[in-house]
Amino acid sequence: MIELRGLTKVYGPTKAVDDLSFTVKPGIVTGFLGPNVGALLDAKWVHPNRSARAHLQWMAASNGIP
């Protein structure tokens, strides 16, 4: 189970999340919406020989993330 209570996230002057609370119960499919680097850990459909690690490194580099 994943439980989150009272999360607030601020990026500089922007409050991206304000007092978020939720519980994800086992066996429930849950989606999280919002901007991200679009990480796909099973990258075989993008490139059949690319590992998940190589894919994440490529995604980070292409988005200017160290």
mmCIF file as Biopython writes it, N, C-alpha, C and O atoms, coordinates in Angstrom:
data_model
#
loop_
_atom_site.group_PDB
_atom_site.id
_atom_site.type_symbol
_atom_site.label_atom_id
_atom_site.label_alt_id
_atom_site.label_comp_id
_atom_site.label_asym_id
_atom_site.label_entity_id
_atom_site.label_seq_id
_atom_site.pdbx_PDB_ins_code
_atom_site.Cartn_x
_atom_site.Cartn_y
_atom_site.Cartn_z
_atom_site.occupancy
_atom_site.B_iso_or_equiv
_atom_site.auth_seq_id
_atom_site.auth_asym_id
_atom_site.pdbx_PDB_model_num
ATOM 1   N N  . MET A ? 1  ? 0.845  -1.173 0.000   1.0 0.0 1  A 1 
ATOM 2   C CA . MET A ? 1  ? 0.000  0.000  0.000   1.0 0.0 1  A 1 
ATOM 3   C C  . MET A ? 1  ? 0.896  1.243  0.000   1.0 0.0 1  A 1 
ATOM 4   O O  . MET A ? 1  ? 1.952  1.264  0.633   1.0 0.0 1  A 1 
ATOM 5   N N  . ILE A ? 2  ? 0.458  2.258  -0.711  1.0 0.0 2  A 1 
ATOM 6   C CA . ILE A ? 2  ? 1.132  3.559  -0.719  1.0 0.0 2  A 1 
ATOM 7   C C  . ILE A ? 2  ? 0.176  4.563  -0.088  1.0 0.0 2  A 1 
ATOM 8   O O  . ILE A ? 2  ? -0.982 4.676  -0.492  1.0 0.0 2  A 1 
ATOM 9   N N  . GLU A ? 3  ? 0.671  5.282  0.897   1.0 0.0 3  A 1 
ATOM 10  C CA . GLU A ? 3  ? -0.165 6.286  1.557   1.0 0.0 3  A 1 
ATOM 11  C C  . GLU A ? 3  ? 0.581  7.606  1.597   1.0 0.0 3  A 1 
ATOM 12  O O  . GLU A ? 3  ? 1.756  7.654  1.961   1.0 0.0 3  A 1 
ATOM 13  N N  . LEU A ? 4  ? -0.103 8.672  1.224   1.0 0.0 4  A 1 
ATOM 14  C CA . LEU A ? 4  ? 0.495  10.003 1.197   1.0 0.0 4  A 1 
ATOM 15  C C  . LEU A ? 4  ? -0.444 10.955 1.917   1.0 0.0 4  A 1 
ATOM 16  O O  . LEU A ? 4  ? -1.650 10.950 1.673   1.0 0.0 4  A 1 
ATOM 17  N N  . ARG A ? 5  ? 0.101  11.761 2.791   1.0 0.0 5  A 1 
ATOM 18  C CA . ARG A ? 5  ? -0.719 12.708 3.557   1.0 0.0 5  A 1 
ATOM 19  C C  . ARG A ? 5  ? -0.077 14.090 3.570   1.0 0.0 5  A 1 
ATOM 20  O O  . ARG A ? 5  ? 1.071  14.247 3.987   1.0 0.0 5  A 1 
ATOM 21  N N  . GLY A ? 6  ? -0.821 15.084 3.112   1.0 0.0 6  A 1 
ATOM 22  C CA . GLY A ? 6  ? -0.420 16.480 3.239   1.0 0.0 6  A 1 
ATOM 23  C C  . GLY A ? 6  ? 0.784  16.897 2.411   1.0 0.0 6  A 1 
ATOM 24  O O  . GLY A ? 6  ? 1.551  17.759 2.839   1.0 0.0 6  A 1 
ATOM 25  N N  . LEU A ? 7  ? 0.969  16.305 1.234   1.0 0.0 7  A 1 
ATOM 26  C CA . LEU A ? 7  ? 2.128  16.651 0.404   1.0 0.0 7  A 1 
ATOM 27  C C  . LEU A ? 7  ? 1.941  18.012 -0.248  1.0 0.0 7  A 1 
ATOM 28  O O  . LEU A ? 7  ? 0.904  18.294 -0.848  1.0 0.0 7  A 1 
ATOM 29  N N  . THR A ? 8  ? 2.953  18.842 -0.119  1.0 0.0 8  A 1 
ATOM 30  C CA . THR A ? 8  ? 3.015  20.115 -0.830  1.0 0.0 8  A 1 
ATOM 31  C C  . THR A ? 8  ? 4.366  20.176 -1.515  1.0 0.0 8  A 1 
ATOM 32  O O  . THR A ? 8  ? 5.393  19.890 -0.899  1.0 0.0 8  A 1 
ATOM 33  N N  . LYS A ? 9  ? 4.370  20.550 -2.798  1.0 0.0 9  A 1 
ATOM 34  C CA . LYS A ? 9  ? 5.621  20.645 -3.568  1.0 0.0 9  A 1 
ATOM 35  C C  . LYS A ? 9  ? 5.659  21.997 -4.243  1.0 0.0 9  A 1 
ATOM 36  O O  . LYS A ? 9  ? 4.724  22.399 -4.936  1.0 0.0 9  A 1 
ATOM 37  N N  . VAL A ? 10 ? 6.788  22.704 -4.018  1.0 0.0 10 A 1 
ATOM 38  C CA . VAL A ? 10 ? 6.963  24.044 -4.563  1.0 0.0 10 A 1 
ATOM 39  C C  . VAL A ? 10 ? 8.219  24.078 -5.407  1.0 0.0 10 A 1 
ATOM 40  O O  . VAL A ? 10 ? 9.272  23.604 -4.984  1.0 0.0 10 A 1 
ATOM 41  N N  . TYR A ? 11 ? 8.110  24.640 -6.604  1.0 0.0 11 A 1 
ATOM 42  C CA . TYR A ? 11 ? 9.254  24.869 -7.499  1.0 0.0 11 A 1 
ATOM 43  C C  . TYR A ? 11 ? 9.417  26.371 -7.642  1.0 0.0 11 A 1 
ATOM 44  O O  . TYR A ? 11 ? 8.678  27.020 -8.382  1.0 0.0 11 A 1 
ATOM 45  N N  . GLY A ? 12 ? 10.398 26.920 -6.924  1.0 0.0 12 A 1 
ATOM 46  C CA . GLY A ? 12 ? 10.569 28.377 -6.954  1.0 0.0 12 A 1 
ATOM 47  C C  . GLY A ? 12 ? 9.300  29.051 -6.470  1.0 0.0 12 A 1 
ATOM 48  O O  . GLY A ? 12 ? 8.827  28.741 -5.377  1.0 0.0 12 A 1 
ATOM 49  N N  . PRO A ? 13 ? 8.727  29.973 -7.256  1.0 0.0 13 A 1 
ATOM 50  C CA . PRO A ? 13 ? 7.502  30.671 -6.838  1.0 0.0 13 A 1 
ATOM 51  C C  . PRO A ? 13 ? 6.212  29.893 -7.140  1.0 0.0 13 A 1 
ATOM 52  O O  . PRO A ? 13 ? 5.122  30.352 -6.798  1.0 0.0 13 A 1 
ATOM 53  N N  . THR A ? 14 ? 6.328  28.726 -7.774  1.0 0.0 14 A 1 
ATOM 54  C CA . THR A ? 14 ? 5.144  27.975 -8.198  1.0 0.0 14 A 1 
ATOM 55  C C  . THR A ? 14 ? 4.830  26.824 -7.247  1.0 0.0 14 A 1 
ATOM 56  O O  . THR A ? 14 ? 5.674  25.960 -7.009  1.0 0.0 14 A 1 
ATOM 57  N N  . LYS A ? 15 ? 3.623  26.816 -6.710  1.0 0.0 15 A 1 
ATOM 58  C CA . LYS A ? 15 ? 3.173  25.703 -5.883  1.0 0.0 15 A 1 
ATOM 59  C C  . LYS A ? 15 ? 2.524  24.680 -6.821  1.0 0.0 15 A 1 
ATOM 60  O O  . LYS A ? 15 ? 1.426  24.902 -7.331  1.0 0.0 15 A 1 
ATOM 61  N N  . ALA A ? 16 ? 3.206  23.576 -7.037  1.0 0.0 16 A 1 
ATOM 62  C CA . ALA A ? 16 ? 2.733  22.565 -7.983  1.0 0.0 16 A 1 
ATOM 63  C C  . ALA A ? 16 ? 1.713  21.628 -7.363  1.0 0.0 16 A 1 
ATOM 64  O O  . ALA A ? 16 ? 0.791  21.176 -8.042  1.0 0.0 16 A 1 
ATOM 65  N N  . VAL A ? 17 ? 1.870  21.328 -6.069  1.0 0.0 17 A 1 
ATOM 66  C CA . VAL A ? 17 ? 0.958  20.448 -5.348  1.0 0.0 17 A 1 
ATOM 67  C C  . VAL A ? 17 ? 0.704  21.083 -3.993  1.0 0.0 17 A 1 
ATOM 68  O O  . VAL A ? 17 ? 1.632  21.557 -3.338  1.0 0.0 17 A 1 
ATOM 69  N N  . ASP A ? 18 ? -0.566 21.093 -3.568  1.0 0.0 18 A 1 
ATOM 70  C CA . ASP A ? 18 ? -0.914 21.742 -2.312  1.0 0.0 18 A 1 
ATOM 71  C C  . ASP A ? 18 ? -1.753 20.820 -1.437  1.0 0.0 18 A 1 
ATOM 72  O O  . ASP A ? 18 ? -2.933 20.593 -1.706  1.0 0.0 18 A 1 
ATOM 73  N N  . ASP A ? 19 ? -1.132 20.292 -0.389  1.0 0.0 19 A 1 
ATOM 74  C CA . ASP A ? 19 ? -1.818 19.487 0.620   1.0 0.0 19 A 1 
ATOM 75  C C  . ASP A ? 19 ? -2.521 18.259 0.024   1.0 0.0 19 A 1 
ATOM 76  O O  . ASP A ? 19 ? -3.693 18.011 0.309   1.0 0.0 19 A 1 
ATOM 77  N N  . LEU A ? 20 ? -1.805 17.503 -0.794  1.0 0.0 20 A 1 
ATOM 78  C CA . LEU A ? 20 ? -2.338 16.309 -1.449  1.0 0.0 20 A 1 
ATOM 79  C C  . LEU A ? 20 ? -2.259 15.106 -0.508  1.0 0.0 20 A 1 
ATOM 80  O O  . LEU A ? 20 ? -1.223 14.858 0.109   1.0 0.0 20 A 1 
ATOM 81  N N  . SER A ? 21 ? -3.355 14.367 -0.405  1.0 0.0 21 A 1 
ATOM 82  C CA . SER A ? 21 ? -3.394 13.137 0.383   1.0 0.0 21 A 1 
ATOM 83  C C  . SER A ? 21 ? -4.114 12.071 -0.421  1.0 0.0 21 A 1 
ATOM 84  O O  . SER A ? 21 ? -5.133 12.352 -1.053  1.0 0.0 21 A 1 
ATOM 85  N N  . PHE A ? 22 ? -3.593 10.846 -0.405  1.0 0.0 22 A 1 
ATOM 86  C CA . PHE A ? 22 ? -4.268 9.730  -1.050  1.0 0.0 22 A 1 
ATOM 87  C C  . PHE A ? 22 ? -3.680 8.416  -0.574  1.0 0.0 22 A 1 
ATOM 88  O O  . PHE A ? 22 ? -2.596 8.377  0.007   1.0 0.0 22 A 1 
ATOM 89  N N  . THR A ? 23 ? -4.420 7.330  -0.831  1.0 0.0 23 A 1 
ATOM 90  C CA . THR A ? 23 ? -3.981 5.977  -0.521  1.0 0.0 23 A 1 
ATOM 91  C C  . THR A ? 23 ? -4.164 5.137  -1.774  1.0 0.0 23 A 1 
ATOM 92  O O  . THR A ? 23 ? -5.219 5.180  -2.408  1.0 0.0 23 A 1 
ATOM 93  N N  . VAL A ? 24 ? -3.136 4.371  -2.133  1.0 0.0 24 A 1 
ATOM 94  C CA . VAL A ? 24 ? -3.215 3.426  -3.242  1.0 0.0 24 A 1 
ATOM 95  C C  . VAL A ? 24 ? -3.232 2.037  -2.619  1.0 0.0 24 A 1 
ATOM 96  O O  . VAL A ? 24 ? -2.264 1.616  -1.986  1.0 0.0 24 A 1 
ATOM 97  N N  . LYS A ? 25 ? -4.322 1.345  -2.802  1.0 0.0 25 A 1 
ATOM 98  C CA . LYS A ? 25 ? -4.483 0.022  -2.207  1.0 0.0 25 A 1 
ATOM 99  C C  . LYS A ? 25 ? -3.932 -1.059 -3.133  1.0 0.0 25 A 1 
ATOM 100 O O  . LYS A ? 25 ? -3.954 -0.893 -4.353  1.0 0.0 25 A 1 
ATOM 101 N N  . PRO A ? 26 ? -3.442 -2.153 -2.579  1.0 0.0 26 A 1 
ATOM 102 C CA . PRO A ? 26 ? -2.915 -3.247 -3.400  1.0 0.0 26 A 1 
ATOM 103 C C  . PRO A ? 26 ? -3.961 -3.746 -4.399  1.0 0.0 26 A 1 
ATOM 104 O O  . PRO A ? 26 ? -5.140 -3.884 -4.073  1.0 0.0 26 A 1 
ATOM 105 N N  . GLY A ? 27 ? -3.498 -4.012 -5.624  1.0 0.0 27 A 1 
ATOM 106 C CA . GLY A ? 27 ? -4.375 -4.551 -6.654  1.0 0.0 27 A 1 
ATOM 107 C C  . GLY A ? 27 ? -5.183 -3.523 -7.408  1.0 0.0 27 A 1 
ATOM 108 O O  . GLY A ? 27 ? -5.977 -3.885 -8.277  1.0 0.0 27 A 1 
ATOM 109 N N  . ILE A ? 28 ? -5.005 -2.254 -7.103  1.0 0.0 28 A 1 
ATOM 110 C CA . ILE A ? 28 ? -5.744 -1.184 -7.767  1.0 0.0 28 A 1 
ATOM 111 C C  . ILE A ? 28 ? -4.810 -0.494 -8.760  1.0 0.0 28 A 1 
ATOM 112 O O  . ILE A ? 28 ? -3.685 -0.131 -8.415  1.0 0.0 28 A 1 
ATOM 113 N N  . VAL A ? 29 ? -5.281 -0.317 -9.986  1.0 0.0 29 A 1 
ATOM 114 C CA . VAL A ? 29 ? -4.502 0.396  -10.994 1.0 0.0 29 A 1 
ATOM 115 C C  . VAL A ? 29 ? -4.694 1.888  -10.751 1.0 0.0 29 A 1 
ATOM 116 O O  . VAL A ? 29 ? -5.821 2.378  -10.691 1.0 0.0 29 A 1 
ATOM 117 N N  . THR A ? 30 ? -3.577 2.607  -10.611 1.0 0.0 30 A 1 
ATOM 118 C CA . THR A ? 30 ? -3.630 4.030  -10.295 1.0 0.0 30 A 1 
ATOM 119 C C  . THR A ? 30 ? -2.759 4.803  -11.275 1.0 0.0 30 A 1 
ATOM 120 O O  . THR A ? 30 ? -1.618 4.413  -11.525 1.0 0.0 30 A 1 
ATOM 121 N N  . GLY A ? 31 ? -3.274 5.880  -11.827 1.0 0.0 31 A 1 
ATOM 122 C CA . GLY A ? 31 ? -2.498 6.721  -12.741 1.0 0.0 31 A 1 
ATOM 123 C C  . GLY A ? 31 ? -2.186 8.044  -12.091 1.0 0.0 31 A 1 
ATOM 124 O O  . GLY A ? 31 ? -3.000 8.589  -11.345 1.0 0.0 31 A 1 
ATOM 125 N N  . PHE A ? 32 ? -1.005 8.561  -12.373 1.0 0.0 32 A 1 
ATOM 126 C CA . PHE A ? 32 ? -0.593 9.867  -11.869 1.0 0.0 32 A 1 
ATOM 127 C C  . PHE A ? 32 ? -0.429 10.780 -13.077 1.0 0.0 32 A 1 
ATOM 128 O O  . PHE A ? 32 ? 0.367  10.493 -13.971 1.0 0.0 32 A 1 
ATOM 129 N N  . LEU A ? 33 ? -1.169 11.865 -13.107 1.0 0.0 33 A 1 
ATOM 130 C CA . LEU A ? 33 ? -1.149 12.773 -14.250 1.0 0.0 33 A 1 
ATOM 131 C C  . LEU A ? 33 ? -0.313 13.998 -13.954 1.0 0.0 33 A 1 
ATOM 132 O O  . LEU A ? 33 ? -0.253 14.469 -12.818 1.0 0.0 33 A 1 
ATOM 133 N N  . GLY A ? 34 ? 0.332  14.509 -14.988 1.0 0.0 34 A 1 
ATOM 134 C CA . GLY A ? 34 ? 1.109  15.726 -14.847 1.0 0.0 34 A 1 
ATOM 135 C C  . GLY A ? 34 ? 2.364  15.645 -15.677 1.0 0.0 34 A 1 
ATOM 136 O O  . GLY A ? 34 ? 2.710  14.579 -16.184 1.0 0.0 34 A 1 
ATOM 137 N N  . PRO A ? 35 ? 3.055  16.769 -15.822 1.0 0.0 35 A 1 
ATOM 138 C CA . PRO A ? 35 ? 4.265  16.772 -16.632 1.0 0.0 35 A 1 
ATOM 139 C C  . PRO A ? 35 ? 5.373  15.940 -15.994 1.0 0.0 35 A 1 
ATOM 140 O O  . PRO A ? 35 ? 5.556  15.964 -14.777 1.0 0.0 35 A 1 
ATOM 141 N N  . ASN A ? 36 ? 6.106  15.210 -16.820 1.0 0.0 36 A 1 
ATOM 142 C CA . ASN A ? 36 ? 7.244  14.428 -16.367 1.0 0.0 36 A 1 
ATOM 143 C C  . ASN A ? 36 ? 8.142  14.146 -17.573 1.0 0.0 36 A 1 
ATOM 144 O O  . ASN A ? 36 ? 7.858  14.650 -18.659 1.0 0.0 36 A 1 
ATOM 145 N N  . VAL A ? 37 ? 9.185  13.381 -17.430 1.0 0.0 37 A 1 
ATOM 146 C CA . VAL A ? 37 ? 10.066 13.049 -18.557 1.0 0.0 37 A 1 
ATOM 147 C C  . VAL A ? 37 ? 9.556  11.862 -19.354 1.0 0.0 37 A 1 
ATOM 148 O O  . VAL A ? 37 ? 10.255 11.364 -20.236 1.0 0.0 37 A 1 
ATOM 149 N N  . GLY A ? 38 ? 8.335  11.397 -19.053 1.0 0.0 38 A 1 
ATOM 150 C CA . GLY A ? 38 ? 7.730  10.322 -19.823 1.0 0.0 38 A 1 
ATOM 151 C C  . GLY A ? 38 ? 8.511  9.026  -19.748 1.0 0.0 38 A 1 
ATOM 152 O O  . GLY A ? 38 ? 8.639  8.321  -20.749 1.0 0.0 38 A 1 
ATOM 153 N N  . ALA A ? 39 ? 9.033  8.704  -18.583 1.0 0.0 39 A 1 
ATOM 154 C CA . ALA A ? 39 ? 9.864  7.509  -18.440 1.0 0.0 39 A 1 
ATOM 155 C C  . ALA A ? 39 ? 9.050  6.252  -18.727 1.0 0.0 39 A 1 
ATOM 156 O O  . ALA A ? 39 ? 7.948  6.075  -18.207 1.0 0.0 39 A 1 
ATOM 157 N N  . LEU A ? 40 ? 9.601  5.402  -19.545 1.0 0.0 40 A 1 
ATOM 158 C CA . LEU A ? 40 ? 9.003  4.128  -19.881 1.0 0.0 40 A 1 
ATOM 159 C C  . LEU A ? 40 ? 10.050 3.071  -19.583 1.0 0.0 40 A 1 
ATOM 160 O O  . LEU A ? 40 ? 11.033 2.945  -20.312 1.0 0.0 40 A 1 
ATOM 161 N N  . LEU A ? 41 ? 9.845  2.311  -18.515 1.0 0.0 41 A 1 
ATOM 162 C CA . LEU A ? 41 ? 10.884 1.383  -18.089 1.0 0.0 41 A 1 
ATOM 163 C C  . LEU A ? 41 ? 11.023 0.178  -19.001 1.0 0.0 41 A 1 
ATOM 164 O O  . LEU A ? 41 ? 12.090 -0.433 -19.043 1.0 0.0 41 A 1 
ATOM 165 N N  . ASP A ? 42 ? 9.979  -0.180 -19.731 1.0 0.0 42 A 1 
ATOM 166 C CA . ASP A ? 42 ? 10.089 -1.252 -20.710 1.0 0.0 42 A 1 
ATOM 167 C C  . ASP A ? 42 ? 10.186 -0.599 -22.081 1.0 0.0 42 A 1 
ATOM 168 O O  . ASP A ? 42 ? 9.182  -0.398 -22.764 1.0 0.0 42 A 1 
ATOM 169 N N  . ALA A ? 43 ? 11.404 -0.276 -22.467 1.0 0.0 43 A 1 
ATOM 170 C CA . ALA A ? 43 ? 11.631 0.520  -23.680 1.0 0.0 43 A 1 
ATOM 171 C C  . ALA A ? 43 ? 11.786 -0.327 -24.934 1.0 0.0 43 A 1 
ATOM 172 O O  . ALA A ? 43 ? 12.230 0.180  -25.964 1.0 0.0 43 A 1 
ATOM 173 N N  . LYS A ? 44 ? 11.438 -1.580 -24.871 1.0 0.0 44 A 1 
ATOM 174 C CA . LYS A ? 44 ? 11.643 -2.465 -26.027 1.0 0.0 44 A 1 
ATOM 175 C C  . LYS A ? 44 ? 10.895 -1.990 -27.271 1.0 0.0 44 A 1 
ATOM 176 O O  . LYS A ? 44 ? 11.389 -2.180 -28.383 1.0 0.0 44 A 1 
ATOM 177 N N  . TRP A ? 45 ? 9.728  -1.384 -27.118 1.0 0.0 45 A 1 
ATOM 178 C CA . TRP A ? 45 ? 8.989  -0.923 -28.294 1.0 0.0 45 A 1 
ATOM 179 C C  . TRP A ? 45 ? 9.635  0.321  -28.905 1.0 0.0 45 A 1 
ATOM 180 O O  . TRP A ? 45 ? 9.459  0.586  -30.094 1.0 0.0 45 A 1 
ATOM 181 N N  . VAL A ? 46 ? 10.388 1.093  -28.097 1.0 0.0 46 A 1 
ATOM 182 C CA . VAL A ? 46 ? 11.101 2.260  -28.617 1.0 0.0 46 A 1 
ATOM 183 C C  . VAL A ? 46 ? 12.349 1.811  -29.359 1.0 0.0 46 A 1 
ATOM 184 O O  . VAL A ? 46 ? 12.613 2.255  -30.476 1.0 0.0 46 A 1 
ATOM 185 N N  . HIS A ? 47 ? 13.104 0.942  -28.739 1.0 0.0 47 A 1 
ATOM 186 C CA . HIS A ? 47 ? 14.343 0.419  -29.317 1.0 0.0 47 A 1 
ATOM 187 C C  . HIS A ? 47 ? 14.526 -0.988 -28.756 1.0 0.0 47 A 1 
ATOM 188 O O  . HIS A ? 47 ? 14.713 -1.139 -27.549 1.0 0.0 47 A 1 
ATOM 189 N N  . PRO A ? 48 ? 14.480 -2.017 -29.590 1.0 0.0 48 A 1 
ATOM 190 C CA . PRO A ? 48 ? 14.476 -3.389 -29.082 1.0 0.0 48 A 1 
ATOM 191 C C  . PRO A ? 48 ? 15.711 -3.794 -28.291 1.0 0.0 48 A 1 
ATOM 192 O O  . PRO A ? 48 ? 15.648 -4.775 -27.549 1.0 0.0 48 A 1 
ATOM 193 N N  . ASN A ? 49 ? 16.832 -3.086 -28.412 1.0 0.0 49 A 1 
ATOM 194 C CA . ASN A ? 49 ? 18.049 -3.461 -27.698 1.0 0.0 49 A 1 
ATOM 195 C C  . ASN A ? 49 ? 18.396 -2.498 -26.562 1.0 0.0 49 A 1 
ATOM 196 O O  . ASN A ? 49 ? 19.474 -2.594 -25.975 1.0 0.0 49 A 1 
ATOM 197 N N  . ARG A ? 50 ? 17.492 -1.574 -26.250 1.0 0.0 50 A 1 
ATOM 198 C CA . ARG A ? 50 ? 17.775 -0.577 -25.208 1.0 0.0 50 A 1 
ATOM 199 C C  . ARG A ? 50 ? 17.296 -1.086 -23.856 1.0 0.0 50 A 1 
ATOM 200 O O  . ARG A ? 50 ? 16.164 -1.548 -23.718 1.0 0.0 50 A 1 
ATOM 201 N N  . SER A ? 51 ? 18.184 -0.994 -22.849 1.0 0.0 51 A 1 
ATOM 202 C CA . SER A ? 51 ? 17.804 -1.381 -21.486 1.0 0.0 51 A 1 
ATOM 203 C C  . SER A ? 51 ? 16.993 -0.256 -20.844 1.0 0.0 51 A 1 
ATOM 204 O O  . SER A ? 51 ? 16.982 0.873  -21.334 1.0 0.0 51 A 1 
ATOM 205 N N  . ALA A ? 52 ? 16.315 -0.577 -19.742 1.0 0.0 52 A 1 
ATOM 206 C CA . ALA A ? 52 ? 15.566 0.448  -19.008 1.0 0.0 52 A 1 
ATOM 207 C C  . ALA A ? 52 ? 16.506 1.545  -18.528 1.0 0.0 52 A 1 
ATOM 208 O O  . ALA A ? 52 ? 16.169 2.727  -18.589 1.0 0.0 52 A 1 
ATOM 209 N N  . ARG A ? 53 ? 17.682 1.155  -18.053 1.0 0.0 53 A 1 
ATOM 210 C CA . ARG A ? 53 ? 18.660 2.145  -17.571 1.0 0.0 53 A 1 
ATOM 211 C C  . ARG A ? 53 ? 19.099 3.077  -18.702 1.0 0.0 53 A 1 
ATOM 212 O O  . ARG A ? 53 ? 19.149 4.293  -18.522 1.0 0.0 53 A 1 
ATOM 213 N N  . ALA A ? 54 ? 19.416 2.505  -19.865 1.0 0.0 54 A 1 
ATOM 214 C CA . ALA A ? 54 ? 19.831 3.317  -21.008 1.0 0.0 54 A 1 
ATOM 215 C C  . ALA A ? 54 ? 18.697 4.235  -21.458 1.0 0.0 54 A 1 
ATOM 216 O O  . ALA A ? 54 ? 18.935 5.377  -21.852 1.0 0.0 54 A 1 
ATOM 217 N N  . HIS A ? 55 ? 17.467 3.732  -21.397 1.0 0.0 55 A 1 
ATOM 218 C CA . HIS A ? 55 ? 16.319 4.554  -21.783 1.0 0.0 55 A 1 
ATOM 219 C C  . HIS A ? 55 ? 16.158 5.743  -20.841 1.0 0.0 55 A 1 
ATOM 220 O O  . HIS A ? 55 ? 15.951 6.869  -21.292 1.0 0.0 55 A 1 
ATOM 221 N N  . LEU A ? 56 ? 16.254 5.496  -19.526 1.0 0.0 56 A 1 
ATOM 222 C CA . LEU A ? 56 ? 16.139 6.596  -18.564 1.0 0.0 56 A 1 
ATOM 223 C C  . LEU A ? 56 ? 17.269 7.607  -18.739 1.0 0.0 56 A 1 
ATOM 224 O O  . LEU A ? 56 ? 17.047 8.812  -18.617 1.0 0.0 56 A 1 
ATOM 225 N N  . GLN A ? 57 ? 18.476 7.126  -19.022 1.0 0.0 57 A 1 
ATOM 226 C CA . GLN A ? 57 ? 19.602 8.040  -19.259 1.0 0.0 57 A 1 
ATOM 227 C C  . GLN A ? 57 ? 19.342 8.890  -20.499 1.0 0.0 57 A 1 
ATOM 228 O O  . GLN A ? 57 ? 19.623 10.089 -20.504 1.0 0.0 57 A 1 
ATOM 229 N N  . TRP A ? 58 ? 18.807 8.270  -21.549 1.0 0.0 58 A 1 
ATOM 230 C CA . TRP A ? 58 ? 18.501 9.004  -22.771 1.0 0.0 58 A 1 
ATOM 231 C C  . TRP A ? 58 ? 17.405 10.036 -22.526 1.0 0.0 58 A 1 
ATOM 232 O O  . TRP A ? 58 ? 17.504 11.175 -22.985 1.0 0.0 58 A 1 
ATOM 233 N N  . MET A ? 59 ? 16.348 9.632  -21.794 1.0 0.0 59 A 1 
ATOM 234 C CA . MET A ? 59 ? 15.262 10.564 -21.490 1.0 0.0 59 A 1 
ATOM 235 C C  . MET A ? 59 ? 15.757 11.751 -20.660 1.0 0.0 59 A 1 
ATOM 236 O O  . MET A ? 59 ? 15.385 12.895 -20.919 1.0 0.0 59 A 1 
ATOM 237 N N  . ALA A ? 60 ? 16.589 11.473 -19.674 1.0 0.0 60 A 1 
ATOM 238 C CA . ALA A ? 60 ? 17.138 12.553 -18.835 1.0 0.0 60 A 1 
ATOM 239 C C  . ALA A ? 60 ? 17.980 13.498 -19.682 1.0 0.0 60 A 1 
ATOM 240 O O  . ALA A ? 60 ? 17.816 14.715 -19.601 1.0 0.0 60 A 1 
ATOM 241 N N  . ALA A ? 61 ? 18.875 12.950 -20.490 1.0 0.0 61 A 1 
ATOM 242 C CA . ALA A ? 61 ? 19.753 13.788 -21.316 1.0 0.0 61 A 1 
ATOM 243 C C  . ALA A ? 61 ? 18.938 14.626 -22.310 1.0 0.0 61 A 1 
ATOM 244 O O  . ALA A ? 61 ? 19.240 15.799 -22.532 1.0 0.0 61 A 1 
ATOM 245 N N  . SER A ? 62 ? 17.916 14.024 -22.899 1.0 0.0 62 A 1 
ATOM 246 C CA . SER A ? 62 ? 17.120 14.755 -23.893 1.0 0.0 62 A 1 
ATOM 247 C C  . SER A ? 62 ? 16.262 15.849 -23.263 1.0 0.0 62 A 1 
ATOM 248 O O  . SER A ? 62 ? 15.774 16.736 -23.964 1.0 0.0 62 A 1 
ATOM 249 N N  . ASN A ? 63 ? 16.076 15.790 -21.946 1.0 0.0 63 A 1 
ATOM 250 C CA . ASN A ? 63 ? 15.302 16.802 -21.237 1.0 0.0 63 A 1 
ATOM 251 C C  . ASN A ? 63 ? 16.146 17.709 -20.350 1.0 0.0 63 A 1 
ATOM 252 O O  . ASN A ? 63 ? 15.623 18.472 -19.538 1.0 0.0 63 A 1 
ATOM 253 N N  . GLY A ? 64 ? 17.476 17.610 -20.521 1.0 0.0 64 A 1 
ATOM 254 C CA . GLY A ? 64 ? 18.378 18.474 -19.757 1.0 0.0 64 A 1 
ATOM 255 C C  . GLY A ? 64 ? 18.430 18.169 -18.273 1.0 0.0 64 A 1 
ATOM 256 O O  . GLY A ? 64 ? 18.668 19.066 -17.464 1.0 0.0 64 A 1 
ATOM 257 N N  . ILE A ? 65 ? 18.209 16.913 -17.904 1.0 0.0 65 A 1 
ATOM 258 C CA . ILE A ? 65 ? 18.219 16.505 -16.497 1.0 0.0 65 A 1 
ATOM 259 C C  . ILE A ? 65 ? 19.516 15.746 -16.241 1.0 0.0 65 A 1 
ATOM 260 O O  . ILE A ? 65 ? 19.818 14.797 -16.965 1.0 0.0 65 A 1 
ATOM 261 N N  . PRO A ? 66 ? 20.286 16.135 -15.234 1.0 0.0 66 A 1 
ATOM 262 C CA . PRO A ? 66 ? 21.564 15.434 -14.971 1.0 0.0 66 A 1 
ATOM 263 C C  . PRO A ? 66 ? 21.351 13.996 -14.526 1.0 0.0 66 A 1 
ATOM 264 O O  . PRO A ? 66 ? 22.319 13.280 -14.269 1.0 0.0 66 A 1 
#
